Amino acid sequence: MVASTCQKPRFILYRRVSSSQQGKSGLGLGAQQQEIQSYLSGQHSYEVVDDLVEVESGKDHQNRPVLQEAMNLAANTDSVILVSRLCRLSRDLEFIAGLMKSSKVKFRIATNPTADELSIGIYAVMGLHERKEIGRRTRQALAVAKARGVKLGTAGARNIKKANDARKEAANAFATQLEPLVRPLRESGKTFQQIADILNHMGIKTPHGKSFAPKTVQRYSLRFA
């Protein structure tokens, strides 16, 4: 009999923090390592080729020497770059979309293990579009409310109903922009938790600037027409 030549998967672990202070303190690195290790524990067997950490200011997404090093190493060793979350590759969704389109290197997201390069690229492109549209529509809804005489930011008795109407209108506008992304995911069988994870990986925030929770996704889904 011929011996099996199946090679165990190789991984290059990539962790990123967004300031030199975080890099020195290890803030965030431990959490990333735990998520990566949780993913690896689900593998039957594997090899870690390297474990790389990048300290990046958050302002220059294109200047990423450690990520480039990881990609070169992955290409030369037939390895997969493993990150804890999509935002650890970058919070710049346009950068991620371009990376998935142009690179032949394979990526995996520890907290979203079923996502391949195509899925990651689609999430990034859709997230980029939706994030821009959400911001535009929310500003538009608030401008309309203001034009109607609502004094935003005040809690006077005369303005409570108008302010509530403005918030409802803004929430409906936000839900309208989420629908093209959330509805297909629900129809494909994704749970509210899974959809919340995907939205958070994309870097999309709620109108209050917070991360998505399953109940948040469910509430906005009820607003879909």
C-alpha positions as CSV (number, residue, x, y, z in Angstrom):
1,M,0.0,0.0,0.0
2,V,1.1,3.6,-0.7
3,A,1.6,5.7,2.4
4,S,-0.7,8.7,2.7
5,T,0.9,12.0,1.6
6,C,-1.7,14.2,3.2
7,Q,0.0,17.1,4.7
8,K,-1.3,18.7,7.9
9,P,-2.3,22.3,7.5
10,R,0.2,25.0,8.2
11,F,-0.7,28.2,9.9
12,I,0.9,31.6,10.3
13,L,-0.6,33.3,13.3
14,Y,-1.1,37.0,12.9
15,R,-2.1,39.3,15.7
16,R,-2.4,43.1,15.5
17,V,-2.7,45.9,17.9
18,S,-3.2,49.5,17.0
19,S,-0.7,51.4,19.1
20,S,2.8,51.1,20.5
21,Q,1.3,51.3,24.0
22,Q,-0.9,48.3,23.3
23,G,2.1,46.5,21.8
24,K,4.2,47.0,24.9
25,S,1.4,46.2,27.4
26,G,0.1,43.2,25.5
27,L,-3.4,44.7,25.7
28,G,-5.6,42.7,23.3
29,L,-2.9,40.2,22.3
30,G,-4.0,37.7,25.0
31,A,-7.6,37.8,23.9
32,Q,-6.6,37.3,20.2
33,Q,-4.4,34.4,21.2
34,Q,-7.2,32.8,23.1
35,E,-9.5,33.0,20.0
36,I,-6.8,31.7,17.7
37,Q,-6.1,28.8,20.1
38,S,-9.8,28.0,20.3
39,Y,-9.8,27.6,16.5
40,L,-6.6,25.5,16.5
41,S,-8.0,23.2,19.2
42,G,-10.7,22.2,16.7
43,Q,-8.0,21.0,14.2
44,H,-7.1,17.4,14.1
45,S,-3.5,18.2,13.5
46,Y,-1.6,21.3,12.4
47,E,1.7,23.1,12.3
48,V,2.4,26.7,13.4
49,V,5.0,28.1,11.0
50,D,5.3,31.5,12.8
51,D,3.5,33.7,15.2
52,L,3.7,37.4,14.2
53,V,2.6,40.5,15.9
54,E,2.1,43.9,14.2
55,V,1.8,47.3,16.0
56,E,0.0,49.6,13.6
57,S,-1.1,53.2,14.3
58,G,-4.5,52.8,12.9
59,K,-4.0,55.7,10.5
60,D,-1.9,54.1,7.8
61,H,-3.6,50.8,6.8
62,Q,-1.5,50.4,3.7
63,N,1.9,50.4,5.5
64,R,1.8,46.9,7.1
65,P,5.3,45.4,6.9
66,V,4.5,42.5,9.3
67,L,1.3,41.6,7.4
68,Q,3.4,41.6,4.2
69,E,6.0,39.4,5.9
70,A,3.2,37.0,6.9
71,M,1.9,36.9,3.3
72,N,5.3,36.3,1.8
73,L,6.0,33.5,4.3
74,A,2.6,32.0,3.7
75,A,3.2,32.0,-0.1
76,N,6.6,30.3,0.4
77,T,5.5,27.7,2.8
78,D,1.9,27.0,1.5
79,S,0.5,28.2,4.8
80,V,-2.7,29.9,5.9
81,I,-2.7,33.2,7.7
82,L,-4.9,32.9,10.8
83,V,-6.3,35.9,12.6
84,S,-8.7,36.1,15.5
85,R,-11.2,38.5,13.9
86,L,-11.6,40.2,10.5
87,C,-10.8,43.6,12.1
88,R,-7.4,42.3,13.0
89,L,-6.5,42.2,9.4
90,S,-7.7,45.8,9.2
91,R,-10.6,48.0,10.1
92,D,-10.4,49.5,6.6
93,L,-12.9,47.3,4.7
94,E,-11.7,48.6,1.3
95,F,-8.2,47.4,2.2
96,I,-9.6,44.0,3.1
97,A,-11.7,43.7,0.0
98,G,-8.6,44.6,-2.2
99,L,-6.5,42.1,-0.2
100,M,-8.9,39.2,-0.8
101,K,-9.2,40.1,-4.5
102,S,-5.5,40.5,-5.3
103,S,-3.8,38.0,-3.0
104,K,-3.4,34.3,-3.6
105,V,-2.7,33.7,0.1
106,K,-5.3,31.9,2.1
107,F,-6.8,33.5,5.2
108,R,-8.9,32.1,8.0
109,I,-10.8,34.0,10.8
110,A,-10.7,32.2,14.1
111,T,-14.1,33.5,15.3
112,N,-15.8,32.8,11.9
113,P,-14.2,29.5,10.9
114,T,-16.5,28.7,8.0
115,A,-15.6,31.9,6.1
116,D,-13.2,31.4,3.2
117,E,-11.5,34.1,1.1
118,L,-14.5,34.6,-1.1
119,S,-16.8,35.0,1.9
120,I,-14.4,37.4,3.6
121,G,-14.1,39.5,0.4
122,I,-17.9,39.6,0.0
123,Y,-18.4,40.6,3.7
124,A,-15.8,43.4,3.3
125,V,-17.3,44.8,0.1
126,M,-20.9,44.6,1.4
127,G,-19.9,46.0,4.7
128,L,-18.0,48.9,3.1
129,H,-21.1,49.8,1.0
130,E,-23.5,49.4,3.9
131,R,-21.4,51.4,6.3
132,K,-21.4,54.3,4.0
133,E,-25.1,54.1,3.2
134,I,-26.0,53.7,6.8
135,G,-24.2,56.9,7.7
136,R,-25.7,58.8,4.8
137,R,-29.2,57.6,5.4
138,T,-29.0,58.3,9.2
139,R,-27.7,61.8,8.6
140,Q,-30.5,62.3,6.0
141,A,-33.2,61.1,8.5
142,L,-31.9,63.4,11.2
143,A,-31.8,66.4,8.8
144,V,-35.4,65.7,7.8
145,A,-36.4,65.6,11.5
146,K,-34.5,68.8,12.2
147,A,-36.3,70.5,9.3
148,R,-39.6,69.5,10.8
149,G,-38.7,71.5,13.9
150,V,-37.3,68.7,16.2
151,K,-34.7,70.2,18.5
152,L,-32.2,67.3,18.6
153,G,-30.4,66.7,21.8
154,T,-33.0,68.4,24.0
155,A,-35.3,66.7,26.5
156,G,-38.0,69.4,26.8
157,A,-41.5,68.1,27.2
158,R,-42.6,69.7,23.9
159,N,-39.9,67.9,22.0
160,I,-40.1,64.4,23.5
161,K,-42.6,63.1,21.0
162,K,-40.7,64.7,18.1
163,A,-37.4,63.4,19.4
164,N,-38.9,59.9,19.7
165,D,-40.3,60.2,16.1
166,A,-36.8,61.2,14.9
167,R,-35.2,58.2,16.6
168,K,-37.8,55.9,15.1
169,E,-37.2,57.4,11.7
170,A,-33.4,57.0,12.1
171,A,-33.8,53.4,13.3
172,N,-36.0,52.6,10.3
173,A,-33.5,54.1,7.9
174,F,-30.7,52.1,9.6
175,A,-32.8,48.9,9.3
176,T,-33.4,49.6,5.6
177,Q,-29.7,49.7,5.0
178,L,-29.0,46.6,7.0
179,E,-31.7,44.6,5.2
180,P,-29.7,43.7,2.0
181,L,-27.0,42.3,4.2
182,V,-28.9,40.6,7.0
183,R,-31.9,39.1,5.1
184,P,-29.7,36.9,2.8
185,L,-27.8,35.7,5.8
186,R,-31.0,34.8,7.6
187,E,-32.4,33.1,4.5
188,S,-29.2,31.0,4.3
189,G,-29.8,29.8,7.8
190,K,-27.5,32.0,9.9
191,T,-28.5,32.6,13.5
192,F,-28.8,36.1,14.9
193,Q,-25.6,35.4,16.9
194,Q,-23.8,34.5,13.7
195,I,-25.1,37.6,11.9
196,A,-24.0,39.7,14.8
197,D,-20.6,38.2,14.7
198,I,-20.3,38.9,10.9
199,L,-21.4,42.6,11.4
200,N,-18.9,43.0,14.2
201,H,-16.2,41.5,12.1
202,M,-17.0,44.0,9.3
203,G,-16.5,46.8,11.8
204,I,-20.1,48.0,11.4
205,K,-21.5,49.7,14.5
206,T,-25.0,50.4,15.7
207,P,-26.3,54.0,15.5
208,H,-25.0,54.4,19.1
209,G,-21.5,53.3,18.1
210,K,-21.8,49.9,19.8
211,S,-21.1,46.3,18.6
212,F,-24.0,44.2,17.6
213,A,-25.6,41.6,19.9
214,P,-28.0,38.9,18.7
215,K,-31.0,40.8,20.2
216,T,-29.9,44.0,18.3
217,V,-30.0,42.1,15.0
218,Q,-33.3,40.6,15.8
219,R,-34.9,44.0,16.7
220,Y,-33.7,45.6,13.4
221,S,-34.9,42.5,11.5
222,L,-38.4,43.2,12.8
223,R,-38.3,46.6,11.1
224,F,-37.7,45.0,7.7
225,A,-40.7,45.6,5.3
